[in-house]
């Protein structure tokens, strides 16, 4: 089963939930944590994994031999990402914008565009105890997170449970990380800002056809707007974590919730049982 942990914005507690769920399950399931928040991965700060391997991630970007170029501009016209421009008798590639789709080289009438590898980050893997661990790092200054996210997800296991820590927000990296999941846990807080971003996140996973449930973090702050919204949308709250200074202290010291407060392990096991029941019920529905 693949469970993604997402949120409409940063700072809601995705890492707290992802690491605690992995640690709670480590005695029951073959568990692997995939940190796809490749711009700021921090699950390793809590699990302290032993890294046993790494490899660079590259994308193919255009290289132009202008000696045979007629400056027709076809490459610029077909690039959906404005990663190449033709100005008079100059061709200007912008590698940082390139998505590596290859359209410019494939459609170049003169066949003067070739592709070369450009390194944009790295994927590392290892283990924390018996928990498998994979995360990616996007090189500072690079803009293309999805290729690294895809590489991290390529290490997903075919048995047991993969927990994916998703980047915050609802942009392309989020879609890349969440798609293919069996279930998405959306972590939110009961504030107006939390509700605004939660609604965007719900819309995103809904369009991807992925069932979702809510982890309500820092309960006790704000009003009941989030609960009312969830009731209207018929989205279940599967776990509530209160606003607790001791939880905040543990987090600031890099201590997972289920490690610093072991009584929470049962709550995360119940969370997993609820997710499993929803997924099984959905998969057995005659409408599917």
ChimeraX attribute file (.defattr): number of C-alpha atoms within 10 A of each C-alpha:
attribute: neighborCount
match mode: 1-to-1
recipient: residues
	/A:1	17
	/A:2	21
	/A:3	23
	/A:4	29
	/A:5	28
	/A:6	36
	/A:7	32
	/A:8	26
	/A:9	21
	/A:10	15
	/A:11	12
	/A:12	21
	/A:13	22
	/A:14	27
	/A:15	25
	/A:16	21
	/A:17	25
	/A:18	24
	/A:19	24
	/A:20	23
	/A:21	24
	/A:22	24
	/A:23	26
	/A:24	23
	/A:25	20
	/A:26	18
	/A:27	11
	/A:28	10
	/A:29	15
	/A:30	16
	/A:31	24
	/A:32	28
	/A:33	28
	/A:34	28
	/A:35	30
	/A:36	33
	/A:37	26
	/A:38	24
	/A:39	20
	/A:40	13
	/A:41	19
	/A:42	16
	/A:43	25
	/A:44	19
	/A:45	13
	/A:46	19
	/A:47	21
	/A:48	14
	/A:49	19
	/A:50	14
	/A:51	15
	/A:52	9
	/A:53	10
	/A:54	14
	/A:55	12
	/A:56	15
	/A:57	22
	/A:58	16
	/A:59	19
	/A:60	17
	/A:61	25
	/A:62	26
	/A:63	17
	/A:64	17
	/A:65	13
	/A:66	13
	/A:67	7
	/A:68	11
	/A:69	18
	/A:70	12
	/A:71	17
	/A:72	15
	/A:73	18
	/A:74	14
	/A:75	24
	/A:76	22
	/A:77	14
	/A:78	14
	/A:79	17
	/A:80	12
	/A:81	13
	/A:82	14
	/A:83	20
	/A:84	22
	/A:85	18
	/A:86	16
	/A:87	10
	/A:88	9
	/A:89	11
	/A:90	12
	/A:91	20
	/A:92	15
	/A:93	19
	/A:94	14
	/A:95	17
	/A:96	14
	/A:97	15
	/A:98	21
	/A:99	18
	/A:100	20
	/A:101	15
	/A:102	16
	/A:103	14
	/A:104	26
	/A:105	19
	/A:106	14
	/A:107	13
	/A:108	18
	/A:109	15
	/A:110	13
	/A:111	14
	/A:112	18
	/A:113	22
	/A:114	16
	/A:115	16
	/A:116	13
	/A:117	13
	/A:118	16
	/A:119	14
	/A:120	21
	/A:121	22
	/A:122	19
	/A:123	21
	/A:124	16
	/A:125	19
	/A:126	18
	/A:127	17
	/A:128	18
	/A:129	13
	/A:130	15
	/A:131	19
	/A:132	22
	/A:133	28
	/A:134	27
	/A:135	29
	/A:136	29
	/A:137	23
	/A:138	24
	/A:139	16
	/A:140	10
	/A:141	9
	/A:142	14
	/A:143	14
	/A:144	21
	/A:145	24
	/A:146	19
	/A:147	18
	/A:148	28
	/A:149	27
	/A:150	16
	/A:151	19
	/A:152	26
	/A:153	21
	/A:154	11
	/A:155	17
	/A:156	21
	/A:157	15
	/A:158	9
	/A:159	12
	/A:160	14
	/A:161	19
	/A:162	26
	/A:163	25
	/A:164	30
	/A:165	30
	/A:166	29
	/A:167	30
	/A:168	20
	/A:169	19
	/A:170	21
	/A:171	12
	/A:172	12
	/A:173	23
	/A:174	25
	/A:175	17
	/A:176	19
	/A:177	26
	/A:178	26
	/A:179	16
	/A:180	15
	/A:181	20
	/A:182	22
	/A:183	24
	/A:184	25
	/A:185	25
	/A:186	26
	/A:187	29
	/A:188	29
	/A:189	28
	/A:190	20
	/A:191	17
	/A:192	14
	/A:193	14
	/A:194	21
	/A:195	20
	/A:196	13
	/A:197	20
	/A:198	27
	/A:199	16
	/A:200	16
	/A:201	25
	/A:202	25
	/A:203	13
	/A:204	19
	/A:205	22
	/A:206	12
	/A:207	9
	/A:208	14
	/A:209	14
	/A:210	18
	/A:211	18
	/A:212	25
	/A:213	22
	/A:214	23
	/A:215	25
	/A:216	23
	/A:217	22
	/A:218	21
	/A:219	18
	/A:220	15
	/A:221	12
	/A:222	14
	/A:223	12
	/A:224	14
	/A:225	13
	/A:226	22
	/A:227	16
	/A:228	11
	/A:229	14
	/A:230	18
	/A:231	11
	/A:232	9
	/A:233	11
	/A:234	10
	/A:235	15
	/A:236	14
	/A:237	18
	/A:238	20
	/A:239	20
	/A:240	17
	/A:241	17
	/A:242	14
	/A:243	14
	/A:244	12
	/A:245	10
	/A:246	12
	/A:247	18
	/A:248	14
	/A:249	12
	/A:250	16
	/A:251	17
	/A:252	10
	/A:253	10
	/A:254	18
	/A:255	20
	/A:256	25
	/A:257	24
	/A:258	21
	/A:259	16
	/A:260	15
	/A:261	13
	/A:262	12
	/A:263	11
	/A:264	17
	/A:265	18
	/A:266	13
	/A:267	18
	/A:268	21
	/A:269	18
	/A:270	15
	/A:271	19
	/A:272	18
	/A:273	13
	/A:274	16
	/A:275	21
	/A:276	16
	/A:277	11
	/A:278	17
	/A:279	18
	/A:280	12
	/A:281	11
	/A:282	14
	/A:283	12
	/A:284	10
	/A:285	9
	/A:286	7
	/A:287	6
	/A:288	6
